């Protein structure tokens, strides 16, 4: 660890540093960040770009008394380094290690938990109003990226902040990127602000006029100031924020540490809501990340010298989906693609390039994306909305009212369904079966392997009513290639048909079922494997057949047990008054799952083969004794 950084154990330690030492600290923070993330993986480019801004904030404000709320939170690594958590970076995003996101249970310097975008202004506004109601004096700062500013929640919050005229600070960290390049009218507006040099020159000229011609006096200066403010409205577009009731300052250089410190010290004295527009460079200080910031947003372990990943997996589920969509797009001109700022993450880039007029990036706006899809469907287009499981839950109301109530043919391609690992509680895709299966007219499918995903996407596009296809993160399973029965609504697929024990597995759990069956067969237990394919509707004929030929049914899903696939199977048997079969539900407990390696998490929550084998044998022995 470098010279200055090793002495920093809290933000109070940096307040004793001079300007030269602070600049040196920034260099050391970048080196430390690169060294650690290259070994553990994590969010890199966003943190490289926010070093000076974070140092300036924590130099000027006093944590934890003052509150900094980080939007999304994947840019909070530097904050963690400055608040006594440097040593934790050896185990960043690992089980029982340091979280990759702000976490109040980890440090009282983390004012609010984060993980999803566009939440910081709302949360900070709540903290600021609570301060006012309880007689506090602390400062409250929301740090939000320009990508997150494409989410509607940010503007709902700004509208309320301006209405209440609450003292707080919003830092708009503008690096022109979220995960993919930002799109839309808001992004264009911010770009106009970045290039508003005319206004900044005029502002400086007014100041010099006042300083150099003091005889004219303050009255004339006030007239010029009014003219200047009018020019600000005309030339910068800062009027958007000013009209919402916030004092707009910017754009300012987010890497000029002395200027940032001076600015923050001045803004602290303002008794009103202020928005500071800070321009930064995502990936700053690491050439590979500066050139291709989207590729270094979230990374695995990589070689610092070359920037190349240390390991490369096979073909991903997202890639399988993307290739199939291109194939479908060539044959069906009425199919359109939608993403919420995730064209790369969802594998949709090839479709975007092939059919740019039929591809829509709605920015970080899952609610809008869902209702937009409903409008497309109502107009005769078949929309396919590719979205991460944990982000789709933000659009629950739109799925229920705008899509399913009208029974419109919208396809939800749900990526990252199940345990995603190192991103932790806010990103685990373990609730989608529960929240979707409660909605009338919704059909839910899950493929066992990459070939079945391809078949399911093709089937979904021609389905004609709302349908969701959920699949996990990472390398697509390529086993069981020989089992590729045609897909039919609500019908399962028998992989092995025996008796005694029935492993009724959904999606990603079919692979695990194969390992469980192999172990059970080695111990002499008869065992069937049924690929459920559909979480809704259930294959009732298959469930009745299972009761006639098996003593134990083991439902297997990568979703929480509450409201999940297994509970619906149990409900069916209860309604059928079936008493001759023992049901074992393998699912994630009704709790949030922390960050860590997926295989370790599976063991923690009981989805691993060993746990399932033990529970299955126990149930079988109990019914055969």
C-alpha positions as CSV (number, residue, x, y, z in Angstrom):
1,X,0.0,0.0,0.0
2,X,1.3,3.5,-0.9
3,X,2.7,6.1,1.5
4,X,-0.3,8.4,2.2
5,X,-3.1,5.9,1.7
6,X,-1.8,3.5,4.4
7,X,-2.4,6.3,7.0
8,X,-6.0,6.9,6.0
9,X,-8.4,5.1,8.3
10,X,-11.3,7.6,8.2
11,X,-12.3,10.7,6.3
12,X,-11.0,12.8,9.2
13,X,-7.5,11.7,8.3
14,X,-7.6,13.4,4.9
15,X,-8.6,16.7,6.4
16,X,-5.0,17.2,7.6
17,X,-3.5,16.8,4.1
18,X,-2.4,19.8,2.0
19,X,-3.2,20.2,-1.7
20,X,-0.1,18.3,-2.9
21,X,-0.8,15.4,-0.6
22,X,-4.4,15.2,-1.6
23,X,-3.4,15.0,-5.3
24,X,-0.9,12.3,-4.4
25,X,-3.6,10.4,-2.5
26,X,-5.8,10.4,-5.6
27,X,-2.9,8.7,-7.5
28,X,-2.5,6.1,-4.8
29,X,-6.3,5.4,-4.6
30,X,-6.3,4.7,-8.4
31,X,-3.3,2.3,-8.1
32,X,-4.9,0.6,-5.1
33,X,-8.2,0.2,-6.9
34,X,-6.6,-1.3,-10.0
35,X,-4.4,-3.7,-8.0
36,X,-7.4,-5.0,-6.0
37,X,-10.1,-5.1,-8.7
38,X,-7.8,-6.8,-11.2
39,X,-7.6,-9.7,-8.7
40,X,-11.2,-9.8,-7.4
41,X,-13.2,-8.3,-10.2
42,X,-15.8,-5.6,-9.6
43,X,-16.9,-2.2,-10.9
44,X,-13.9,-0.5,-12.2
45,X,-14.4,2.3,-14.7
46,X,-17.0,4.2,-12.7
47,X,-14.7,4.2,-9.6
48,X,-11.7,5.3,-11.6
49,X,-13.7,8.3,-12.8
50,X,-14.9,9.5,-9.4
51,X,-11.6,9.6,-7.4
52,X,-11.2,13.4,-7.1
53,X,-14.9,14.0,-6.6
54,X,-15.0,11.5,-3.7
55,X,-11.9,12.9,-2.1
56,X,-13.2,16.4,-2.4
57,X,-16.6,15.5,-0.9
58,X,-15.1,13.6,2.0
59,X,-12.5,16.4,2.6
60,X,-15.2,19.0,2.9
61,X,-18.0,17.1,4.7
62,X,-17.9,15.3,8.0
63,X,-19.0,11.6,7.9
64,X,-21.0,10.0,9.3
65,X,-22.7,13.1,10.6
66,X,-23.2,14.5,7.1
67,X,-24.9,12.0,4.7
68,X,-23.7,11.0,1.3
69,X,-26.2,8.9,-0.7
70,X,-24.6,7.1,-3.7
71,X,-26.9,6.3,-6.6
72,X,-26.7,2.6,-7.7
73,X,-23.6,2.5,-5.5
74,X,-21.2,0.8,-7.9
75,X,-19.0,3.9,-7.7
76,X,-18.6,3.8,-4.0
77,X,-15.3,1.9,-3.8
78,X,-13.2,5.0,-3.2
79,X,-15.6,6.1,-0.5
80,X,-15.1,2.7,1.2
81,X,-11.3,3.1,1.0
82,X,-11.5,6.4,2.7
83,X,-13.9,5.2,5.5
84,X,-11.8,2.5,7.0
85,X,-12.4,-0.5,4.7
86,X,-9.2,-0.7,2.6
87,X,-8.3,-4.1,4.1
88,X,-11.6,-5.5,3.0
89,X,-10.8,-5.2,-0.7
90,X,-8.9,-8.5,-0.7
91,X,-12.3,-10.1,-0.4
92,X,-14.4,-7.7,-2.4
93,X,-17.8,-9.2,-3.3
94,X,-16.8,-12.6,-1.9
95,X,-18.9,-14.5,0.6
96,X,-18.7,-12.8,4.0
97,X,-16.4,-10.2,2.4
98,X,-16.8,-6.5,1.5
99,X,-19.9,-5.7,-0.4
100,X,-19.6,-4.0,-3.8
101,X,-22.4,-1.6,-2.9
102,X,-23.1,0.9,0.0
103,X,-24.3,-1.1,3.0
104,X,-25.3,0.6,6.3
105,X,-24.8,-2.6,8.2
106,X,-21.1,-2.5,7.0
107,X,-20.4,1.1,8.0
108,X,-22.3,4.0,9.5
109,X,-20.6,6.1,6.8
110,X,-22.9,4.4,4.3
111,X,-26.0,6.5,4.7
112,X,-28.3,4.4,2.5
113,X,-28.3,1.0,0.9
114,X,-28.1,1.0,-2.9
115,X,-27.9,-1.3,-5.9
116,X,-30.5,0.0,-8.4
117,X,-30.4,3.3,-10.2
118,X,-32.2,6.6,-9.8
119,X,-32.9,6.3,-6.1
120,X,-30.4,8.7,-4.5
121,X,-32.3,12.0,-4.8
122,X,-35.4,10.5,-3.3
123,X,-33.5,8.9,-0.4
124,X,-31.4,12.0,0.2
125,X,-34.6,14.1,0.2
126,X,-36.1,11.9,2.8
127,X,-32.9,12.2,5.0
128,X,-33.0,15.9,4.6
129,X,-36.6,16.3,5.6
130,X,-36.0,14.0,8.6
131,X,-33.1,16.3,9.6
132,X,-35.4,19.3,9.4
133,X,-38.2,17.6,11.4
134,X,-35.8,16.5,14.1
135,X,-33.8,19.7,14.4
136,X,-30.6,18.4,12.8
137,X,-28.0,20.6,11.0
138,X,-26.1,18.0,8.9
139,X,-25.6,18.3,5.2
140,X,-27.2,15.7,2.9
141,X,-25.7,15.0,-0.5
142,X,-27.0,12.8,-3.3
143,X,-24.5,11.6,-5.9
144,X,-26.2,10.5,-9.1
145,X,-24.8,9.7,-12.5
146,X,-26.1,11.0,-15.8
147,X,-27.2,7.4,-16.7
148,X,-29.3,7.3,-13.6
149,X,-30.8,10.7,-14.6
150,X,-32.6,8.9,-17.4
151,X,-34.7,7.1,-14.8
152,X,-38.1,8.8,-14.0
153,X,-37.7,8.4,-10.3
154,X,-34.9,11.0,-10.3
155,X,-37.3,13.6,-11.7
156,X,-40.1,12.7,-9.4
157,X,-37.6,13.4,-6.6
158,X,-36.4,16.7,-8.1
159,X,-39.9,17.9,-8.5
160,X,-40.5,17.3,-4.8
161,X,-37.2,18.8,-3.7
162,X,-37.9,22.0,-5.6
163,X,-41.4,22.2,-4.2
164,X,-40.3,21.9,-0.6
165,X,-37.2,24.0,-1.2
166,X,-35.2,21.7,1.1
167,X,-31.6,22.4,1.8
168,X,-29.6,19.6,0.2
169,X,-27.0,19.1,-2.5
170,X,-27.3,17.0,-5.7
171,X,-24.1,16.1,-7.4
172,X,-24.7,15.1,-11.0
173,X,-21.7,13.0,-12.0
174,X,-21.7,13.2,-15.7
175,X,-19.4,10.8,-17.6
176,X,-21.7,10.2,-20.5
177,X,-22.0,6.5,-19.6
178,X,-24.0,4.1,-17.5
179,X,-23.2,0.5,-18.5
180,X,-23.8,1.2,-22.2
181,X,-23.6,4.7,-23.8
182,X,-26.4,6.9,-22.5
183,X,-29.3,7.6,-24.9
184,X,-32.3,9.8,-25.2
185,X,-33.3,13.4,-24.9
186,X,-32.0,13.8,-21.3
187,X,-28.6,12.7,-22.5
188,X,-28.7,15.2,-25.4
189,X,-29.7,17.9,-22.9
190,X,-26.8,17.1,-20.6
191,X,-24.5,17.1,-23.6
192,X,-25.6,20.7,-24.4
193,X,-24.7,21.7,-20.9
194,X,-21.2,20.1,-21.2
195,X,-20.5,22.3,-24.2
196,X,-21.9,25.6,-22.8
197,X,-18.6,27.5,-22.9
198,X,-20.3,30.7,-24.0
199,X,-22.1,31.0,-20.7
200,X,-19.0,30.3,-18.6
201,X,-17.1,33.0,-20.6
202,X,-19.9,35.5,-20.1
203,X,-20.1,34.7,-16.4
204,X,-16.4,35.4,-16.0
205,X,-16.6,38.6,-18.0
206,X,-19.4,40.0,-15.7
207,X,-17.2,39.2,-12.7
208,X,-14.2,41.0,-14.2
209,X,-16.3,44.0,-15.1
210,X,-17.4,44.4,-11.5
211,X,-13.9,44.0,-10.2
212,X,-12.2,46.3,-12.6
213,X,-14.9,49.1,-12.6
214,X,-15.8,49.5,-8.9
215,X,-17.0,53.1,-9.4
216,X,-20.2,51.8,-11.2
217,X,-21.2,50.1,-8.0
218,X,-23.3,47.3,-6.8
219,X,-26.5,48.5,-8.5
220,X,-25.1,48.3,-12.0
221,X,-23.5,44.9,-11.1
222,X,-26.9,43.6,-10.1
223,X,-28.4,44.6,-13.5
224,X,-25.5,42.8,-15.2
225,X,-26.1,39.8,-12.9
226,X,-29.7,39.7,-14.0
227,X,-28.6,39.8,-17.7
228,X,-26.1,37.1,-16.9
229,X,-28.8,34.9,-15.3
230,X,-31.0,35.4,-18.4
231,X,-28.1,34.4,-20.6
232,X,-27.6,31.3,-18.4
233,X,-31.2,30.3,-19.2
234,X,-30.7,30.8,-22.9
235,X,-27.3,29.4,-23.4
236,X,-26.9,26.4,-21.1
237,X,-30.3,24.7,-20.6
238,X,-29.6,24.8,-16.9
239,X,-33.1,26.2,-16.8
240,X,-34.4,22.7,-16.6
241,X,-33.1,22.3,-13.1
242,X,-33.6,26.0,-12.2
243,X,-37.3,25.8,-13.1
244,X,-37.6,22.7,-10.9
245,X,-36.4,24.9,-8.0
246,X,-32.7,23.9,-7.7
247,X,-29.7,26.3,-8.0
248,X,-27.8,24.9,-11.0
249,X,-23.9,25.2,-10.9
250,X,-21.8,23.8,-13.7
251,X,-20.6,22.1,-15.6
252,X,-17.4,21.9,-13.6
253,X,-14.3,19.7,-14.0
254,X,-14.7,16.7,-11.8
255,X,-10.9,16.0,-11.8
256,X,-9.8,19.5,-10.6
257,X,-9.5,18.8,-6.9
258,X,-8.7,22.3,-5.6
259,X,-11.7,23.8,-7.6
260,X,-14.0,21.1,-6.3
261,X,-13.0,21.7,-2.7
262,X,-13.5,25.4,-3.1
263,X,-16.9,24.9,-4.7
264,X,-18.1,22.5,-2.0
265,X,-17.0,24.8,0.8
266,X,-19.0,27.6,-0.8
267,X,-22.1,25.5,-1.5
268,X,-22.2,24.4,2.1
269,X,-23.3,27.9,3.0
270,X,-26.3,27.9,0.7
271,X,-29.6,27.4,2.4
272,X,-31.4,25.9,-0.5
273,X,-31.4,22.9,-2.9
274,X,-28.4,23.0,-5.2
275,X,-27.5,20.8,-8.2
276,X,-23.8,20.7,-9.1
277,X,-23.1,19.4,-12.6
278,X,-19.7,17.7,-12.5
279,X,-18.1,16.3,-15.7
280,X,-15.8,13.3,-15.2
281,X,-14.1,10.7,-17.4
282,X,-15.2,7.1,-16.8
283,X,-12.1,4.9,-16.5
284,X,-9.7,7.8,-15.9
285,X,-6.2,6.8,-15.2
286,X,-6.3,3.4,-16.9
287,X,-5.9,3.7,-20.7
288,X,-7.9,0.5,-21.5
289,X,-10.8,1.7,-19.4
290,X,-10.7,5.3,-20.8
291,X,-10.8,3.9,-24.4
292,X,-13.5,1.4,-23.7
293,X,-15.4,2.3,-20.5
294,X,-18.3,0.1,-21.3
295,X,-16.0,-3.0,-21.3
296,X,-14.6,-2.1,-17.9
297,X,-17.8,-1.2,-16.1
298,X,-18.1,-4.6,-14.4
299,X,-15.1,-6.9,-14.8
300,X,-13.8,-10.2,-13.6
301,X,-10.2,-10.7,-12.7
302,X,-7.9,-9.4,-15.4
303,X,-4.3,-8.8,-16.4
304,X,-3.3,-5.2,-15.4
305,X,-0.7,-5.0,-18.1
306,X,-2.9,-6.1,-21.0
307,X,-6.3,-5.4,-19.7
308,X,-7.4,-8.9,-20.8
309,X,-9.6,-11.2,-18.6
310,X,-7.7,-14.0,-16.9
311,X,-10.4,-16.5,-17.8
312,X,-12.9,-16.9,-20.6
313,X,-16.0,-19.0,-20.3
314,X,-18.1,-20.6,-23.0
315,X,-21.1,-19.2,-24.8
316,X,-23.3,-17.3,-22.4
317,X,-27.1,-17.5,-22.1
318,X,-27.3,-13.8,-23.2
319,X,-25.4,-14.6,-26.3
320,X,-27.7,-17.5,-27.2
321,X,-30.7,-15.2,-26.8
322,X,-29.1,-12.5,-28.9
323,X,-28.2,-14.8,-31.8
324,X,-31.7,-16.3,-31.8
325,X,-33.2,-12.8,-31.9
326,X,-31.2,-12.0,-35.0
327,X,-32.4,-15.2,-36.7
328,X,-36.0,-14.4,-35.8
329,X,-35.7,-10.8,-36.9
330,X,-34.6,-11.8,-40.4
331,X,-37.7,-13.9,-40.8
332,X,-40.3,-11.7,-39.0
333,X,-40.2,-8.0,-39.8
334,X,-42.8,-7.3,-37.0
335,X,-40.5,-8.4,-34.2
336,X,-38.9,-5.5,-32.3
337,X,-36.3,-5.4,-29.5
338,X,-36.4,-3.3,-26.3
339,X,-33.7,-2.8,-23.7
340,X,-33.3,-0.5,-20.7
341,X,-29.7,0.6,-21.2
342,X,-28.5,-3.0,-21.4
343,X,-28.0,-3.8,-25.0
344,X,-24.6,-5.3,-24.3
345,X,-25.5,-7.0,-21.0
346,X,-28.5,-8.7,-22.5
347,X,-26.8,-9.8,-25.7
348,X,-29.0,-7.6,-27.9
349,X,-26.1,-5.7,-29.7
350,X,-26.3,-7.9,-32.8
351,X,-30.0,-7.3,-33.2
352,X,-29.5,-3.6,-32.7
353,X,-26.9,-3.5,-35.5
354,X,-29.0,-5.7,-37.8
355,X,-32.3,-3.9,-37.3
356,X,-31.7,-0.4,-35.9
357,X,-35.2,0.8,-36.7
358,X,-36.7,-2.1,-34.8
359,X,-34.5,-1.8,-31.7
360,X,-35.3,0.6,-28.9
361,X,-33.0,1.5,-25.9
362,X,-35.4,3.2,-23.5
363,X,-32.6,4.1,-21.1
364,X,-32.9,3.2,-17.4
365,X,-36.7,3.2,-17.5
366,X,-38.1,-0.3,-17.0
367,X,-41.6,1.0,-16.3
368,X,-41.7,3.1,-19.5
369,X,-40.1,0.2,-21.4
370,X,-42.9,-2.2,-20.3
371,X,-45.8,0.2,-21.2
372,X,-44.0,1.1,-24.4
373,X,-43.9,-2.6,-25.3
374,X,-47.6,-2.8,-24.5
375,X,-48.2,0.0,-27.0
376,X,-46.2,-1.7,-29.7
377,X,-48.1,-4.9,-29.1
378,X,-51.4,-3.1,-29.3
379,X,-50.3,-1.7,-32.6
380,X,-49.5,-5.0,-34.2
381,X,-45.7,-5.4,-33.4
382,X,-44.3,-8.2,-31.3
383,X,-41.9,-6.6,-28.8
384,X,-39.2,-8.6,-27.0
385,X,-38.1,-6.8,-23.8
386,X,-34.7,-8.1,-22.6
387,X,-34.2,-7.1,-19.0
388,X,-32.4,-8.4,-15.9
389,X,-34.7,-10.1,-13.4
390,X,-33.9,-7.8,-10.5
391,X,-34.7,-4.7,-12.7
392,X,-37.9,-6.0,-14.2
393,X,-39.5,-6.0,-10.7
394,X,-39.5,-2.2,-10.9
395,X,-42.1,-2.5,-13.6
396,X,-44.6,-4.8,-11.7
397,X,-47.5,-2.4,-12.0
398,X,-47.0,-1.9,-15.7
399,X,-46.8,-5.7,-16.3
400,X,-50.0,-6.2,-14.4
401,X,-52.1,-3.4,-15.8
402,X,-50.7,-2.4,-19.2
403,X,-49.6,-5.8,-20.5
404,X,-51.5,-8.6,-18.8
405,X,-54.8,-6.9,-18.2
406,X,-55.1,-6.4,-21.9
407,X,-53.5,-9.9,-22.6
408,X,-51.0,-8.3,-25.1
409,X,-48.3,-10.4,-26.8
410,X,-45.3,-8.9,-25.0
411,X,-42.2,-11.2,-24.6
412,X,-40.1,-10.7,-21.5
413,X,-36.6,-12.2,-21.9
414,X,-35.6,-12.3,-18.3
415,X,-31.8,-12.4,-18.0
416,X,-29.8,-13.0,-14.8
417,X,-32.7,-15.0,-13.3
418,X,-31.7,-16.9,-10.2
419,X,-28.5,-16.3,-8.1
420,X,-26.1,-13.9,-9.8
421,X,-23.4,-14.0,-7.2
422,X,-21.1,-11.1,-6.4
423,X,-23.5,-8.2,-6.9
424,X,-25.4,-9.4,-3.9
425,X,-28.9,-8.8,-2.5
426,X,-29.9,-6.0,-4.8
427,X,-29.1,-8.0,-8.0
428,X,-30.1,-11.6,-7.2
429,X,-32.9,-12.6,-9.6
430,X,-34.8,-14.8,-7.2
431,X,-38.2,-13.2,-7.1
432,X,-39.5,-13.2,-10.7
433,X,-41.4,-16.5,-10.6
434,X,-43.2,-15.3,-7.4
435,X,-44.1,-11.8,-8.7
436,X,-45.0,-12.9,-12.2
437,X,-47.0,-16.1,-11.4
438,X,-49.5,-14.0,-9.4
439,X,-50.6,-12.1,-12.5
440,X,-53.5,-13.5,-14.6
441,X,-52.7,-14.2,-18.3
442,X,-48.9,-14.5,-17.7
443,X,-47.1,-17.6,-18.9
444,X,-43.6,-18.4,-17.5
445,X,-41.0,-20.6,-19.1
446,X,-37.4,-21.6,-18.1
447,X,-35.0,-23.6,-20.4
448,X,-32.8,-26.4,-19.2
449,X,-30.0,-25.7,-21.7
450,X,-28.9,-23.4,-24.5
451,X,-30.9,-25.2,-27.2
452,X,-34.1,-25.1,-25.2
453,X,-33.6,-21.3,-24.7
454,X,-33.4,-20.9,-28.5
455,X,-36.6,-23.0,-28.9
456,X,-38.4,-21.1,-26.2
457,X,-37.6,-17.7,-27.6
458,X,-38.9,-18.8,-31.0
459,X,-42.0,-20.2,-29.3
460,X,-42.6,-17.1,-27.2
461,X,-42.4,-14.7,-30.2
462,X,-45.3,-16.7,-31.8
463,X,-47.2,-17.2,-28.5
464,X,-49.8,-14.4,-28.9
465,X,-50.2,-13.5,-25.2
466,X,-47.9,-12.3,-22.4
467,X,-45.0,-14.6,-21.8
468,X,-41.7,-14.6,-19.9
469,X,-38.7,-16.7,-20.5
470,X,-36.2,-16.7,-17.6
471,X,-32.6,-17.8,-17.8
472,X,-29.5,-17.5,-15.6
473,X,-26.3,-15.5,-15.8
474,X,-23.1,-16.9,-17.2
475,X,-22.2,-19.8,-19.4
476,X,-25.1,-21.7,-20.9
477,X,-25.5,-25.3,-20.1
478,X,-24.9,-27.6,-23.1
479,X,-25.7,-30.9,-21.6
480,X,-28.8,-33.1,-22.5
481,X,-28.6,-32.0,-26.1
482,X,-30.4,-35.2,-27.1
483,X,-33.6,-34.1,-25.3
484,X,-35.3,-31.6,-27.4
485,X,-39.0,-32.4,-27.5
486,X,-41.3,-29.8,-29.1
487,X,-42.6,-27.2,-26.8
488,X,-46.3,-27.1,-26.0
489,X,-48.1,-24.8,-23.6
490,X,-47.9,-26.0,-20.0
491,X,-46.3,-29.4,-20.9
492,X,-43.2,-30.7,-19.2
493,X,-40.5,-33.0,-20.7
494,X,-39.5,-36.3,-19.2
495,X,-35.7,-36.8,-19.2
496,X,-35.7,-40.1,-17.3
497,X,-38.9,-42.0,-16.5
498,X,-38.6,-44.4,-13.6
499,X,-40.4,-44.6,-10.3
500,X,-39.9,-44.0,-6.6
501,X,-38.4,-40.5,-6.6
502,X,-39.4,-37.7,-9.1
503,X,-37.1,-34.7,-9.5
504,X,-39.3,-32.0,-10.9
505,X,-36.8,-29.4,-11.9
506,X,-37.3,-26.0,-13.5
507,X,-34.8,-24.3,-15.8
508,X,-31.2,-24.1,-14.4
509,X,-32.0,-26.7,-11.8
510,X,-32.3,-29.5,-14.4
511,X,-28.5,-29.6,-14.6
512,X,-28.3,-30.0,-10.8
513,X,-31.1,-32.7,-11.0
514,X,-28.8,-34.8,-13.3
515,X,-26.0,-34.7,-10.7
516,X,-28.5,-35.6,-7.9
517,X,-30.0,-38.5,-9.9
518,X,-26.5,-39.9,-10.6
519,X,-25.8,-40.0,-6.9
520,X,-29.1,-41.5,-6.0
521,X,-28.8,-44.2,-8.6
522,X,-25.4,-45.1,-7.3
523,X,-27.0,-45.6,-3.9
524,X,-29.7,-47.8,-5.4
525,X,-32.6,-45.4,-5.5
526,X,-34.9,-45.3,-8.5
527,X,-35.3,-41.8,-9.8
528,X,-37.1,-39.9,-12.6
529,X,-36.1,-36.4,-13.9
530,X,-38.9,-34.2,-15.3
531,X,-37.9,-30.9,-16.9
532,X,-40.8,-28.7,-15.9
533,X,-40.3,-26.1,-18.6
534,X,-43.3,-24.1,-17.4
535,X,-43.5,-22.5,-14.0
536,X,-47.0,-21.3,-15.1
537,X,-49.2,-23.1,-16.1
538,X,-48.2,-26.4,-14.4
539,X,-48.5,-29.7,-16.3
540,X,-51.3,-31.1,-14.2
541,X,-51.4,-34.4,-16.2
542,X,-47.7,-35.0,-15.4
543,X,-48.3,-34.2,-11.7
544,X,-51.1,-36.7,-11.5
545,X,-49.0,-39.3,-13.2
546,X,-46.2,-38.7,-10.7
547,X,-48.5,-39.5,-7.8
548,X,-49.3,-42.9,-9.4
549,X,-45.7,-44.0,-9.9
550,X,-43.6,-42.2,-7.3
551,X,-43.5,-41.9,-3.5
552,X,-41.5,-38.6,-3.3
553,X,-41.6,-35.5,-5.6
554,X,-38.8,-33.0,-5.2
555,X,-39.5,-29.6,-6.8
556,X,-36.3,-27.7,-7.7
557,X,-36.2,-24.0,-8.6
558,X,-33.8,-21.1,-8.3
559,X,-36.3,-18.7,-6.8
560,X,-37.5,-17.9,-3.3
561,X,-39.9,-20.5,-1.9
562,X,-42.5,-17.9,-1.1
563,X,-44.9,-17.8,-4.1
564,X,-42.6,-19.9,-6.2
565,X,-42.9,-23.0,-8.4
566,X,-42.7,-25.5,-5.6
567,X,-45.4,-23.8,-3.6
568,X,-47.7,-23.9,-6.6
569,X,-47.0,-27.6,-7.1
570,X,-47.8,-28.2,-3.4
571,X,-51.0,-26.2,-3.7
572,X,-52.1,-28.3,-6.7
573,X,-51.6,-31.5,-4.7
574,X,-53.4,-30.1,-1.7
575,X,-56.3,-29.1,-3.9
576,X,-56.3,-32.6,-5.4
577,X,-56.3,-34.0,-1.9
578,X,-53.2,-36.2,-2.7
579,X,-52.0,-37.9,0.4
580,X,-49.9,-40.7,-1.1
581,X,-46.9,-38.6,-2.1
582,X,-44.3,-36.8,0.0
583,X,-43.3,-33.3,-1.3
584,X,-39.9,-31.8,-0.9
585,X,-39.6,-28.1,-2.0
586,X,-36.0,-27.2,-3.0
587,X,-35.9,-23.4,-3.2
588,X,-34.2,-20.3,-1.8
589,X,-35.4,-19.5,1.8
590,X,-37.6,-16.5,2.2
591,X,-34.7,-14.1,2.8
592,X,-32.3,-11.8,0.9
593,X,-29.1,-13.6,-0.4
594,X,-25.8,-11.8,0.1
595,X,-22.9,-11.5,-2.3
596,X,-20.5,-14.3,-3.1
597,X,-19.5,-17.0,-5.6
598,X,-22.6,-18.6,-7.0
599,X,-21.6,-22.2,-6.1
600,X,-20.9,-21.2,-2.5
601,X,-24.2,-19.3,-2.4
602,X,-26.0,-22.4,-3.7
603,X,-24.6,-24.4,-0.7
604,X,-25.5,-21.6,1.7
605,X,-29.2,-21.6,0.6
606,X,-29.5,-25.4,0.1
607,X,-29.6,-25.6,-3.7
608,X,-26.4,-27.7,-4.0
609,X,-26.5,-31.3,-5.0
610,X,-25.3,-32.7,-1.7
611,X,-28.1,-30.9,0.3
612,X,-30.8,-32.0,-2.2
613,X,-29.5,-35.6,-2.1
614,X,-29.6,-35.7,1.7
615,X,-33.1,-34.2,1.9
616,X,-34.4,-36.5,-0.8
617,X,-33.1,-39.7,0.8
618,X,-34.5,-38.7,4.2
619,X,-37.9,-38.1,2.6
620,X,-37.8,-41.4,0.7
621,X,-36.8,-43.4,3.7
622,X,-39.5,-41.9,5.8
623,X,-42.3,-42.9,3.4
624,X,-40.9,-46.4,2.7
625,X,-40.3,-47.4,6.4
